[in-house]
Amino acid sequence: MTSGKTYTPPKVWTWEQESGGQFAKINRPIAGPTHDKDLPIGKHPHQLYSLATPNGVKVTVLFEELLALGIEEAEYDAWLVNIGEGDQFGSGFVDVNPNSKIPALMDHSTATPTRVFESGAILLYLAEKFGQFQTKDPANRAEMLSWLFWQMGSAPYLGGGFGHFYAYAPEKWEYPINRFAMETKRQLDVLDRNLADRKFVTGDDYTIADMAIWAWYGQLALGRLYSAGEFLDVESYKHVQRWAQEIDARPAVQRGRMVNRASGNPAMQLRERHDASDFETRTQDKLEPETVES
């Protein structure tokens, strides 16, 4: 849809009304808490406060992959933070993440509890702590970090750019949809070319870079984000498809996708996770790869 109206920005922008479509009520131009609310603390060293958006899925996948290796020290409690209801603006959550974004982690295994926020930082922190899903070779480590930060820098164009204007904005505007669709497809092409001669993003080894990128671009390729699969012709990225499907089939990835999920297919929802037994009533017939909205 196009419009003949032209917006002229004011000399000084002021916040006069809610904006942001579906997320208008939680968008504001100031930081800090809006209400007092302590965070719950469970029995495990790692306390995760999150929601199963792509950024949240990155971290729960890593936790489940670590536990699948038999690393009991990676046990965690995952508490649901409902961003649609403004839970991220509670005083306790803001203390863990002053940026009020999920996910946020508190590690109580350290002498003084350690807070970690930003999904990429949490992935790197846990990978280094447990010595898994990374590489110590300097050249390979540089490659892994480059792709990890590629995801962190690129995904806002997919989510806040394409996803917002295509799926959530109150009006469909041709210019931003075309602009961000073009950039999203360019990024998919970058990834597809890289995966043409690599099993995983950095080579033969599955790393946190794969987990980070898969949560966004893998799920996009599998048709789970914004109902945009056909619109973006995601099937044409054959190497991304192969890689996305292979990672999607991993049991730990399937479990990680469920944690802190509060919408979509009820069979894929595990609102809170406090023990591996929380999955027991679901794993027999409900952990099959499927196509749903993330």
Backbone as CSV, one residue per row, in Angstrom:
resi,resn,N_x,N_y,N_z,CA_x,CA_y,CA_z,C_x,C_y,C_z
1,MET,0.847,-1.190,0.000,0.000,0.000,0.000,0.878,1.233,0.000
2,THR,0.606,2.178,-0.851,1.345,3.436,-0.888,0.421,4.580,-0.508
3,SER,0.997,5.690,-0.152,0.214,6.850,0.259,0.848,8.100,-0.313
4,GLY,0.010,9.083,-0.639,0.520,10.335,-1.164,1.001,11.264,-0.069
5,LYS,0.785,10.900,1.179,1.173,11.757,2.292,2.678,11.694,2.507
6,THR,3.265,12.836,2.787,4.686,12.912,3.087,4.855,13.408,4.507
7,TYR,5.636,12.695,5.267,5.874,13.059,6.661,7.044,14.021,6.748
8,THR,6.836,15.144,7.401,7.907,16.100,7.630,8.320,16.022,9.093
9,PRO,9.536,15.562,9.398,9.953,15.442,10.799,9.963,16.802,11.485
10,PRO,9.581,16.845,12.766,9.650,18.106,13.507,11.103,18.487,13.756
11,LYS,11.333,19.732,14.103,12.694,20.179,14.392,13.255,19.436,15.592
12,VAL,12.440,19.228,16.623,12.822,18.459,17.813,11.739,17.418,18.053
13,TRP,12.128,16.144,18.022,11.147,15.076,18.215,10.725,14.990,19.669
14,THR,9.436,14.844,19.919,8.910,14.644,21.270,7.958,13.455,21.256
15,TRP,7.853,12.814,22.389,6.986,11.635,22.540,5.594,12.119,22.927
16,GLU,4.687,12.133,21.969,3.346,12.654,22.217,2.285,11.563,22.226
17,GLN,2.569,10.416,21.625,1.592,9.334,21.607,2.302,8.006,21.417
18,GLU,1.595,6.927,21.799,2.150,5.604,21.626,2.368,5.325,20.146
19,SER,3.432,4.595,19.841,3.683,4.183,18.466,4.388,2.839,18.495
20,GLY,4.252,2.104,17.417,4.916,0.809,17.363,3.987,-0.333,17.058
21,GLY,2.745,-0.031,16.641,1.823,-1.086,16.259,1.514,-2.004,17.416
22,GLN,1.708,-3.305,17.207,1.361,-4.318,18.204,2.090,-4.100,19.528
23,PHE,3.271,-3.494,19.477,4.076,-3.329,20.675,4.062,-1.894,21.208
24,ALA,3.073,-1.121,20.802,3.052,0.294,21.165,3.054,0.518,22.669
25,LYS,2.341,-0.315,23.408,2.197,-0.077,24.846,3.470,-0.346,25.634
26,ILE,4.445,-1.019,25.038,5.682,-1.275,25.779,6.858,-0.481,25.222
27,ASN,6.608,0.358,24.221,7.671,1.194,23.664,7.648,2.564,24.308
28,ARG,8.810,3.041,24.699,8.908,4.364,25.307,10.326,4.872,25.135
29,PRO,10.534,6.180,25.160,11.861,6.728,24.888,12.731,6.909,26.129
30,ILE,12.369,6.280,27.247,13.154,6.382,28.474,13.437,4.988,29.008
31,ALA,14.503,4.878,29.803,14.882,3.605,30.398,14.440,3.555,31.854
32,GLY,14.817,2.470,32.536,14.519,2.350,33.958,13.227,1.601,34.223
33,PRO,13.007,1.221,35.484,11.818,0.436,35.838,10.545,1.277,35.857
34,THR,9.443,0.608,35.612,8.128,1.256,35.734,7.385,0.800,36.980
35,HIS,7.859,-0.279,37.597,7.194,-0.802,38.784,8.173,-1.669,39.565
36,ASP,7.869,-1.871,40.837,8.704,-2.711,41.694,8.263,-4.165,41.568
37,LYS,9.216,-5.021,41.259,8.930,-6.450,41.187,10.233,-7.216,41.296
38,ASP,10.340,-8.029,42.369,11.533,-8.841,42.549,11.507,-10.025,41.592
39,LEU,12.684,-10.485,41.210,12.769,-11.657,40.359,12.808,-12.925,41.210
40,PRO,12.165,-13.978,40.751,12.248,-15.256,41.469,13.638,-15.858,41.297
41,ILE,14.040,-16.673,42.257,15.323,-17.374,42.197,15.074,-18.837,42.514
42,GLY,15.478,-19.706,41.610,15.288,-21.142,41.776,16.484,-21.801,42.428
43,LYS,16.577,-23.113,42.278,17.577,-23.905,43.004,18.900,-24.061,42.266
44,HIS,18.947,-23.719,40.994,20.142,-23.970,40.202,21.071,-22.753,40.168
45,PRO,22.339,-22.959,39.810,23.282,-21.830,39.763,22.885,-20.761,38.755
46,HIS,22.304,-21.198,37.637,22.008,-20.259,36.562,20.516,-19.934,36.549
47,GLN,20.228,-18.659,36.655,18.851,-18.189,36.644,18.648,-17.361,35.378
48,LEU,17.817,-17.891,34.486,17.561,-17.242,33.201,16.181,-16.608,33.222
49,TYR,16.097,-15.371,32.782,14.842,-14.628,32.712,14.633,-14.280,31.251
50,SER,13.595,-14.892,30.628,13.565,-14.834,29.173,12.178,-15.105,28.616
51,LEU,12.120,-15.141,27.303,10.927,-15.471,26.534,11.436,-16.123,25.247
52,ALA,10.639,-17.027,24.679,11.113,-17.805,23.517,10.999,-17.042,22.204
53,THR,11.485,-15.813,22.193,11.741,-15.124,20.934,13.050,-15.690,20.385
54,PRO,13.444,-15.355,19.162,14.730,-15.859,18.676,15.898,-15.557,19.613
55,ASN,15.929,-14.370,20.206,17.029,-14.060,21.110,17.006,-14.925,22.357
56,GLY,15.826,-15.221,22.858,15.736,-16.108,24.010,16.082,-17.542,23.667
57,VAL,15.663,-17.998,22.497,15.913,-19.372,22.064,17.414,-19.655,21.961
58,LYS,18.188,-18.678,21.541,19.639,-18.883,21.457,20.186,-19.474,22.756
59,VAL,19.789,-18.883,23.869,20.379,-19.234,25.163,19.826,-20.557,25.683
60,THR,18.526,-20.786,25.552,17.978,-22.052,26.040,18.493,-23.225,25.212
61,VAL,18.730,-23.009,23.927,19.346,-24.063,23.105,20.733,-24.387,23.635
62,LEU,21.533,-23.370,23.944,22.872,-23.632,24.457,22.813,-24.369,25.789
63,PHE,21.959,-23.949,26.684,21.832,-24.655,27.962,21.474,-26.129,27.731
64,GLU,20.512,-26.398,26.862,20.105,-27.774,26.619,21.208,-28.572,25.934
65,GLU,21.983,-27.939,25.071,23.106,-28.621,24.436,24.189,-28.964,25.473
66,LEU,24.451,-28.057,26.383,25.431,-28.325,27.443,24.976,-29.482,28.325
67,LEU,23.705,-29.485,28.689,23.178,-30.565,29.526,23.193,-31.888,28.774
68,ALA,22.970,-31.846,27.459,23.006,-33.074,26.653,24.395,-33.693,26.646
69,LEU,25.427,-32.879,26.888,26.794,-33.394,26.996,27.078,-33.982,28.370
70,GLY,26.119,-33.904,29.266,26.311,-34.428,30.607,26.944,-33.449,31.572
71,ILE,26.938,-32.163,31.251,27.529,-31.144,32.117,26.474,-30.698,33.130
72,GLU,26.451,-31.345,34.276,25.425,-31.074,35.283,25.524,-29.662,35.840
73,GLU,26.740,-29.094,35.808,26.930,-27.729,36.327,26.208,-26.683,35.493
74,ALA,25.703,-27.076,34.325,24.982,-26.135,33.462,23.482,-26.123,33.740
75,GLU,23.045,-26.804,34.793,21.615,-26.789,35.119,21.132,-25.357,35.333
76,TYR,19.879,-25.138,35.001,19.358,-23.771,35.055,17.864,-23.749,35.347
77,ASP,17.422,-22.648,35.890,15.996,-22.334,35.999,15.693,-21.267,34.958
78,ALA,14.622,-21.436,34.209,14.224,-20.459,33.203,12.864,-19.884,33.577
79,TRP,12.834,-18.609,33.857,11.620,-17.918,34.281,11.065,-17.097,33.121
80,LEU,9.758,-17.146,32.963,9.106,-16.437,31.865,9.052,-14.937,32.140
81,VAL,9.488,-14.154,31.184,9.365,-12.694,31.217,8.453,-12.312,30.061
82,ASN,7.246,-11.937,30.373,6.264,-11.612,29.337,6.447,-10.161,28.909
83,ILE,7.114,-9.968,27.784,7.411,-8.599,27.355,6.153,-7.871,26.890
84,GLY,5.119,-8.613,26.494,3.869,-7.973,26.101,3.157,-7.326,27.266
85,GLU,3.451,-7.820,28.472,2.838,-7.259,29.678,3.787,-6.335,30.428
86,GLY,4.969,-6.095,29.875,5.897,-5.159,30.499,6.716,-5.719,31.636
87,ASP,6.833,-7.062,31.732,7.619,-7.660,32.815,9.076,-7.188,32.797
88,GLN,9.570,-6.839,31.620,10.975,-6.431,31.488,11.257,-5.077,32.119
89,PHE,10.205,-4.380,32.533,10.387,-3.081,33.175,10.246,-3.163,34.691
90,GLY,10.122,-4.379,35.231,10.111,-4.546,36.682,11.487,-4.221,37.254
91,SER,11.523,-3.743,38.485,12.786,-3.294,39.078,13.819,-4.409,39.155
92,GLY,13.383,-5.626,39.477,14.329,-6.731,39.557,14.963,-7.050,38.223
93,PHE,14.158,-7.045,37.150,14.708,-7.343,35.836,15.644,-6.229,35.376
94,VAL,15.284,-5.000,35.626,16.140,-3.881,35.218,17.477,-3.938,35.948
95,ASP,17.492,-4.458,37.181,18.754,-4.618,37.900,19.674,-5.608,37.189
96,VAL,19.079,-6.633,36.544,19.882,-7.620,35.818,20.229,-7.100,34.431
97,ASN,19.283,-6.454,33.780,19.541,-5.884,32.453,19.005,-4.459,32.393
98,PRO,19.863,-3.467,32.532,19.409,-2.075,32.495,18.814,-1.680,31.155
99,ASN,19.007,-2.524,30.128,18.441,-2.253,28.808,17.032,-2.808,28.653
100,SER,16.539,-3.530,29.653,15.157,-4.048,29.657,14.822,-4.896,28.435
101,LYS,15.753,-5.750,28.041,15.509,-6.673,26.938,15.805,-8.095,27.408
102,ILE,15.040,-9.054,26.884,15.348,-10.453,27.182,16.346,-10.966,26.157
103,PRO,17.153,-11.970,26.528,17.230,-12.670,27.808,18.212,-11.980,28.752
104,ALA,18.121,-12.343,30.028,19.080,-11.880,31.023,19.396,-13.059,31.939
105,LEU,20.645,-13.115,32.379,21.118,-14.261,33.159,21.793,-13.791,34.437
106,MET,21.514,-14.505,35.531,22.272,-14.357,36.769,22.956,-15.675,37.064
107,ASP,24.275,-15.618,37.246,25.059,-16.798,37.591,25.396,-16.721,39.066
108,HIS,24.772,-17.609,39.858,24.966,-17.604,41.305,26.080,-18.546,41.736
109,SER,26.813,-19.110,40.773,27.916,-19.994,41.123,29.193,-19.216,41.419
110,THR,29.203,-17.935,41.130,30.378,-17.106,41.384,30.311,-16.513,42.787
111,ALA,31.467,-16.084,43.305,31.525,-15.567,44.680,30.517,-14.450,44.884
112,THR,30.471,-13.543,43.950,29.425,-12.526,43.886,28.606,-12.839,42.646
113,PRO,27.274,-12.971,42.752,26.472,-13.314,41.573,26.800,-12.422,40.383
114,THR,26.947,-13.057,39.229,27.343,-12.364,38.011,26.140,-12.157,37.107
115,ARG,25.903,-10.938,36.685,24.832,-10.681,35.723,25.420,-10.641,34.319
116,VAL,24.670,-11.184,33.370,25.076,-11.151,31.966,23.839,-10.814,31.150
117,PHE,23.914,-9.786,30.330,22.795,-9.456,29.449,23.314,-9.261,28.035
118,GLU,22.393,-9.286,27.082,22.627,-9.383,25.643,22.887,-10.849,25.299
119,SER,22.080,-11.368,24.393,22.112,-12.797,24.090,23.483,-13.273,23.626
120,GLY,24.158,-12.493,22.793,25.476,-12.886,22.332,26.474,-12.967,23.479
121,ALA,26.391,-12.038,24.416,27.282,-12.048,25.578,27.015,-13.272,26.447
122,ILE,25.745,-13.645,26.599,25.408,-14.827,27.400,25.955,-16.083,26.740
123,LEU,25.801,-16.200,25.416,26.339,-17.360,24.707,27.852,-17.456,24.912
124,LEU,28.549,-16.360,24.741,30.002,-16.367,24.874,30.411,-16.674,26.308
125,TYR,29.703,-16.116,27.261,30.006,-16.350,28.682,29.886,-17.835,29.026
126,LEU,28.801,-18.458,28.619,28.587,-19.868,28.940,29.541,-20.777,28.166
127,ALA,29.795,-20.454,26.900,30.722,-21.265,26.114,32.117,-21.232,26.727
128,GLU,32.545,-20.074,27.193,33.859,-19.961,27.808,33.876,-20.610,29.187
129,LYS,32.800,-20.475,29.924,32.749,-21.058,31.265,32.882,-22.570,31.214
130,PHE,32.197,-23.199,30.246,32.182,-24.662,30.181,33.097,-25.236,29.100
131,GLY,33.752,-24.368,28.346,34.698,-24.834,27.349,34.076,-25.665,26.244
132,GLN,32.880,-25.300,25.819,32.151,-26.072,24.808,31.604,-25.152,23.720
133,PHE,31.391,-25.745,22.539,30.753,-25.062,21.401,31.491,-23.792,20.992
134,GLN,32.805,-23.888,21.065,33.668,-22.813,20.621,34.983,-23.467,20.190
135,THR,35.968,-22.671,19.867,37.282,-23.192,19.509,38.343,-22.335,20.153
136,LYS,39.446,-22.960,20.519,40.557,-22.215,21.107,41.600,-21.824,20.057
137,ASP,41.509,-22.396,18.861,42.421,-22.018,17.795,42.180,-20.555,17.437
138,PRO,43.221,-19.714,17.472,43.025,-18.272,17.271,42.308,-17.918,15.967
139,ALA,42.699,-18.566,14.870,42.074,-18.231,13.592,40.612,-18.660,13.567
140,ASN,40.340,-19.872,14.036,38.953,-20.344,14.054,38.103,-19.557,15.045
141,ARG,38.726,-19.166,16.160,37.984,-18.360,17.138,37.602,-17.016,16.538
142,ALA,38.505,-16.423,15.797,38.194,-15.152,15.143,37.038,-15.323,14.167
143,GLU,37.028,-16.446,13.443,35.937,-16.709,12.512,34.612,-16.878,13.256
144,MET,34.644,-17.622,14.359,33.436,-17.824,15.147,32.889,-16.502,15.695
145,LEU,33.794,-15.683,16.254,33.366,-14.402,16.809,32.845,-13.484,15.711
146,SER,33.459,-13.551,14.534,32.997,-12.707,13.432,31.562,-13.040,13.051
147,TRP,31.250,-14.325,12.964,29.888,-14.725,12.605,28.907,-14.488,13.750
148,LEU,29.355,-14.650,14.984,28.482,-14.352,16.119,28.089,-12.882,16.098
149,PHE,29.063,-12.011,15.879,28.761,-10.583,15.863,28.083,-10.161,14.570
150,TRP,28.288,-10.921,13.500,27.494,-10.684,12.281,26.013,-10.841,12.607
151,GLN,25.690,-11.882,13.330,24.282,-12.086,13.692,23.772,-10.949,14.570
152,MET,24.532,-10.568,15.553,24.079,-9.522,16.464,23.864,-8.199,15.728
153,GLY,24.708,-7.931,14.731,24.558,-6.694,13.986,23.528,-6.759,12.886
154,SER,23.285,-7.956,12.352,22.381,-8.095,11.211,20.927,-8.295,11.602
155,ALA,20.690,-9.032,12.662,19.313,-9.407,13.017,18.372,-8.220,13.252
156,PRO,18.835,-7.077,13.764,17.901,-5.955,13.890,17.254,-5.545,12.569
157,TYR,17.955,-5.733,11.455,17.353,-5.433,10.155,16.264,-6.446,9.815
158,LEU,16.441,-7.681,10.273,15.427,-8.707,10.066,14.247,-8.512,11.003
159,GLY,14.517,-8.350,12.287,13.446,-8.258,13.270,12.802,-6.883,13.363
160,GLY,13.558,-5.918,13.862,13.028,-4.573,14.014,12.766,-3.874,12.693
161,GLY,13.436,-4.332,11.628,13.213,-3.756,10.307,12.136,-4.496,9.547
162,PHE,12.510,-5.587,8.873,11.551,-6.322,8.062,10.374,-6.842,8.886
163,GLY,10.655,-7.541,9.975,9.582,-8.141,10.761,8.570,-7.125,11.250
164,HIS,9.081,-5.991,11.712,8.164,-4.967,12.235,7.261,-4.415,11.136
165,PHE,7.855,-3.959,10.054,7.043,-3.302,9.023,6.188,-4.293,8.232
166,TYR,6.646,-5.538,8.101,5.881,-6.537,7.352,4.763,-7.140,8.186
167,ALA,5.018,-7.358,9.483,4.060,-8.105,10.298,3.352,-7.299,11.375
168,TYR,3.996,-6.278,11.943,3.455,-5.658,13.154,3.036,-4.202,13.012
169,ALA,3.579,-3.488,12.066,3.255,-2.062,11.944,1.760,-1.871,11.680
170,PRO,1.175,-0.805,12.195,-0.266,-0.612,12.025,-0.680,-0.377,10.578
171,GLU,0.243,0.024,9.732,-0.039,0.215,8.310,1.056,-0.452,7.486
172,LYS,0.705,-0.915,6.303,1.681,-1.514,5.401,2.238,-0.433,4.480
173,TRP,3.513,-0.131,4.656,4.157,0.895,3.845,5.129,0.233,2.885
174,GLU,5.000,0.565,1.612,5.801,-0.076,0.577,7.297,0.157,0.757
175,TYR,7.695,1.393,1.045,9.128,1.683,1.105,9.852,0.873,2.177
176,PRO,9.439,0.911,3.469,10.198,0.148,4.465,10.129,-1.359,4.253
177,ILE,8.997,-1.880,3.774,8.919,-3.325,3.528,9.890,-3.721,2.426
178,ASN,9.905,-2.965,1.335,10.844,-3.268,0.255,12.297,-3.109,0.713
179,ARG,12.549,-2.053,1.461,13.923,-1.786,1.914,14.444,-2.911,2.787
180,PHE,13.640,-3.342,3.760,14.130,-4.359,4.689,13.992,-5.773,4.132
181,ALA,13.053,-6.010,3.221,13.006,-7.303,2.536,14.277,-7.491,1.705
182,MET,14.693,-6.439,1.010,15.915,-6.503,0.221,17.114,-6.826,1.110
183,GLU,17.230,-6.157,2.244,18.366,-6.386,3.129,18.314,-7.780,3.751
184,THR,17.134,-8.255,4.114,17.010,-9.595,4.676,17.438,-10.646,3.663
185,LYS,17.029,-10.474,2.408,17.431,-11.424,1.377,18.939,-11.344,1.105
186,ARG,19.501,-10.163,1.191,20.953,-10.040,1.032,21.666,-10.820,2.126
187,GLN,21.169,-10.709,3.355,21.778,-11.433,4.465,21.631,-12.946,4.294
188,LEU,20.473,-13.380,3.846,20.295,-14.808,3.576,21.278,-15.283,2.507
189,ASP,21.543,-14.447,1.527,22.496,-14.800,0.475,23.915,-14.867,1.033
190,VAL,24.261,-13.947,1.921,25.568,-14.004,2.585,25.726,-15.353,3.289
191,LEU,24.706,-15.738,4.049,24.756,-16.989,4.807,24.771,-18.192,3.876
192,ASP,23.970,-18.154,2.828,23.887,-19.277,1.895,25.233,-19.507,1.202
193,ARG,25.880,-18.435,0.778,27.179,-18.578,0.118,28.219,-19.141,1.092
194,ASN,28.157,-18.717,2.349,29.106,-19.215,3.338,28.911,-20.709,3.597
195,LEU,27.653,-21.149,3.601,27.345,-22.548,3.899,27.477,-23.470,2.685
196,ALA,27.812,-22.918,1.541,27.934,-23.733,0.329,29.018,-24.787,0.461
197,ASP,30.096,-24.470,1.169,31.175,-25.443,1.332,31.552,-25.642,2.796
198,ARG,30.596,-25.374,3.684,30.816,-25.602,5.115,29.608,-26.328,5.697
199,LYS,29.869,-27.291,6.570,28.765,-27.990,7.229,28.045,-27.053,8.185
200,PHE,28.844,-26.334,8.974,28.300,-25.344,9.896,28.878,-23.973,9.539
201,VAL,28.482,-22.970,10.257,28.816,-21.598,9.869,30.322,-21.360,9.803
202,THR,31.076,-21.949,10.740,32.517,-21.709,10.746,33.323,-22.888,10.224
203,GLY,32.665,-23.948,9.796,33.384,-25.114,9.285,32.728,-26.404,9.721
204,ASP,33.534,-27.341,10.231,33.011,-28.656,10.606,32.402,-28.683,11.999
205,ASP,32.701,-27.678,12.816,32.260,-27.690,14.209,31.005,-26.841,14.427
206,TYR,30.102,-27.389,15.194,28.868,-26.720,15.614,29.204,-25.834,16.800
207,THR,28.976,-24.526,16.678,29.375,-23.577,17.717,28.224,-22.651,18.099
208,ILE,28.523,-21.788,19.051,27.525,-20.803,19.468,27.148,-19.867,18.326
209,ALA,28.024,-19.715,17.345,27.665,-18.892,16.182,26.498,-19.515,15.433
210,ASP,26.499,-20.842,15.288,25.373,-21.527,14.650,24.093,-21.336,15.457
211,MET,24.194,-21.469,16.769,23.006,-21.327,17.615,22.406,-19.936,17.483
212,ALA,23.267,-18.936,17.504,22.791,-17.553,17.411,22.131,-17.290,16.064
213,ILE,22.789,-17.707,14.999,22.269,-17.421,13.656,21.044,-18.274,13.357
214,TRP,21.060,-19.538,13.789,19.915,-20.412,13.533,18.636,-19.871,14.175
215,ALA,18.743,-19.329,15.381,17.551,-18.849,16.088,16.786,-17.821,15.262
216,TRP,17.505,-17.026,14.475,16.875,-16.044,13.594,16.738,-16.560,12.167
217,TYR,17.864,-16.781,11.506,17.832,-17.074,10.072,17.445,-18.517,9.776
218,GLY,17.801,-19.438,10.649,17.361,-20.815,10.467,15.860,-20.936,10.594
219,GLN,15.312,-20.302,11.610,13.861,-20.372,11.797,13.117,-19.598,10.718
220,LEU,13.726,-18.526,10.219,13.141,-17.826,9.080,13.091,-18.766,7.877
221,ALA,14.191,-19.476,7.627,14.253,-20.395,6.492,13.249,-21.533,6.636
222,LEU,12.935,-21.914,7.873,11.980,-22.988,8.124,10.536,-22.487,8.145
223,GLY,10.329,-21.211,7.872,8.978,-20.661,7.776,8.335,-20.297,9.084
224,ARG,9.146,-20.078,10.133,8.577,-19.834,11.460,8.505,-18.361,11.845
225,LEU,9.120,-17.485,11.095,9.131,-16.080,11.498,8.270,-15.232,10.571
226,TYR,7.318,-14.555,11.160,6.514,-13.528,10.478,5.676,-14.061,9.313
227,SER,5.509,-15.380,9.193,4.786,-15.968,8.049,5.355,-15.433,6.735
228,ALA,6.666,-15.272,6.692,7.308,-14.585,5.569,8.039,-15.528,4.626
229,GLY,7.890,-16.842,4.820,8.645,-17.780,4.009,8.430,-17.632,2.519
230,GLU,7.173,-17.642,2.090,6.882,-17.518,0.655,7.247,-16.130,0.149
231,PHE,6.943,-15.104,0.934,7.212,-13.735,0.518,8.697,-13.532,0.225
232,LEU,9.561,-14.131,1.044,11.004,-13.971,0.882,11.636,-15.104,0.074
233,ASP,10.807,-16.043,-0.402,11.308,-17.167,-1.192,12.445,-17.879,-0.456
234,VAL,12.223,-18.229,0.812,13.291,-18.820,1.620,13.719,-20.194,1.113
235,GLU,12.845,-20.883,0.378,13.197,-22.207,-0.136,14.356,-22.145,-1.125
236,SER,14.578,-20.994,-1.728,15.622,-20.891,-2.750,17.028,-20.894,-2.159
237,TYR,17.153,-20.699,-0.852,18.467,-20.693,-0.207,18.790,-22.118,0.242
238,LYS,19.250,-22.940,-0.689,19.371,-24.372,-0.485,20.363,-24.744,0.613
239,HIS,21.460,-24.029,0.685,22.466,-24.358,1.696,21.985,-23.956,3.088
240,VAL,21.295,-22.833,3.181,20.693,-22.435,4.455,19.635,-23.456,4.868
241,GLN,18.842,-23.929,3.916,17.822,-24.922,4.212,18.434,-26.199,4.781
242,ARG,19.486,-26.690,4.160,20.141,-27.911,4.633,20.645,-27.739,6.052
243,TRP,21.339,-26.636,6.296,21.891,-26.331,7.613,20.790,-26.136,8.656
244,ALA,19.740,-25.400,8.293,18.652,-25.120,9.229,17.940,-26.402,9.635
245,GLN,17.689,-27.282,8.702,16.998,-28.527,8.995,17.845,-29.456,9.855
246,GLU,19.138,-29.469,9.598,20.028,-30.333,10.386,20.065,-29.890,11.843
247,ILE,20.164,-28.597,12.066,20.177,-28.100,13.442,18.812,-28.287,14.090
248,ASP,17.761,-28.059,13.341,16.402,-28.196,13.870,16.128,-29.604,14.374
249,ALA,16.792,-30.598,13.815,16.554,-31.989,14.189,17.255,-32.387,15.486
250,ARG,18.128,-31.551,15.999,18.845,-31.885,17.235,17.878,-31.859,18.421
251,PRO,17.844,-32.921,19.236,16.925,-32.948,20.383,17.089,-31.765,21.328
252,ALA,18.330,-31.343,21.567,18.546,-30.215,22.472,17.966,-28.935,21.903
253,VAL,18.018,-28.773,20.595,17.442,-27.598,19.948,15.924,-27.630,20.076
254,GLN,15.342,-28.793,19.902,13.891,-28.918,20.035,13.447,-28.594,21.453
255,ARG,14.218,-29.049,22.445,13.880,-28.707,23.831,14.067,-27.217,24.082
256,GLY,15.193,-26.676,23.575,15.459,-25.261,23.793,14.393,-24.362,23.220
257,ARG,13.808,-24.768,22.097,12.734,-23.976,21.482,11.500,-23.908,22.367
258,MET,11.294,-24.919,23.184,10.090,-24.979,24.009,10.158,-24.072,25.227
259,VAL,11.357,-23.896,25.763,11.512,-23.222,27.050,11.097,-21.754,26.951
260,ASN,10.275,-21.333,27.907,9.753,-19.958,27.992,8.875,-19.577,26.814
261,ARG,8.322,-20.585,26.134,7.380,-20.301,25.051,5.977,-20.192,25.642
262,ALA,5.292,-19.100,25.328,3.974,-18.854,25.904,2.926,-18.574,24.830
263,SER,3.231,-18.891,23.570,2.275,-18.671,22.492,2.522,-19.701,21.405
264,GLY,1.630,-19.728,20.426,1.774,-20.692,19.336,1.242,-22.055,19.715
265,ASN,1.794,-23.079,19.132,1.362,-24.451,19.352,1.502,-24.833,20.822
266,PRO,0.403,-25.153,21.529,0.501,-25.493,22.952,1.442,-26.663,23.231
267,ALA,1.573,-27.581,22.285,2.454,-28.733,22.470,3.921,-28.328,22.527
268,MET,4.242,-27.133,22.059,5.624,-26.662,22.062,5.890,-25.646,23.166
269,GLN,4.971,-25.527,24.114,5.128,-24.535,25.178,5.589,-25.169,26.481
270,LEU,6.643,-24.602,27.044,7.082,-24.915,28.402,7.387,-23.576,29.043
271,ARG,6.410,-23.007,29.691,6.497,-21.616,30.140,7.663,-21.384,31.095
272,GLU,7.910,-22.344,31.982,9.058,-22.273,32.877,9.767,-23.620,32.851
273,ARG,11.065,-23.586,33.053,11.853,-24.810,33.073,12.722,-24.806,34.325
274,HIS,12.551,-25.832,35.173,13.322,-25.912,36.404,14.056,-27.234,36.563
275,ASP,13.744,-28.177,35.697,14.377,-29.483,35.786,14.139,-30.222,34.478
276,ALA,15.027,-31.146,34.135,14.862,-31.910,32.899,13.554,-32.681,32.881
277,SER,13.050,-33.019,34.058,11.790,-33.771,34.126,10.607,-32.961,33.614
278,ASP,10.775,-31.640,33.498,9.688,-30.809,32.974,9.330,-31.185,31.538
279,PHE,10.264,-31.795,30.825,10.013,-32.195,29.440,9.377,-33.582,29.320
280,GLU,9.382,-34.362,30.397,9.058,-35.785,30.290,7.678,-36.058,29.723
281,THR,6.708,-35.254,30.059,5.351,-35.503,29.579,5.149,-35.023,28.147
282,ARG,6.198,-34.432,27.553,6.045,-33.856,26.224,6.922,-34.530,25.180
283,THR,8.016,-35.140,25.599,9.015,-35.557,24.617,8.592,-36.736,23.752
284,GLN,7.668,-37.544,24.196,7.353,-38.745,23.431,6.721,-38.452,22.077
285,ASP,5.794,-37.506,22.024,5.087,-37.296,20.760,4.973,-35.832,20.367
286,LYS,5.675,-34.943,21.082,5.453,-33.534,20.814,6.715,-32.775,20.423
287,LEU,7.813,-33.454,20.309,9.036,-32.762,19.960,9.438,-33.007,18.512
288,GLU,8.444,-33.104,17.652,8.723,-33.246,16.227,8.870,-31.852,15.612
289,PRO,9.811,-31.679,14.686,9.926,-30.378,14.003,8.606,-30.019,13.337
290,GLU,8.169,-28.787,13.501,6.934,-28.341,12.898,7.047,-26.884,12.488
291,THR,6.044,-26.383,11.823,6.063,-25.024,11.337,5.042,-24.206,12.104
292,VAL,5.507,-23.300,12.947,4.613,-22.428,13.704,5.252,-21.042,13.736
293,GLU,4.475,-20.087,14.172,5.014,-18.752,14.366,5.890,-18.731,15.602
294,SER,7.027,-18.055,15.544,7.876,-17.893,16.715,7.499,-16.618,17.446
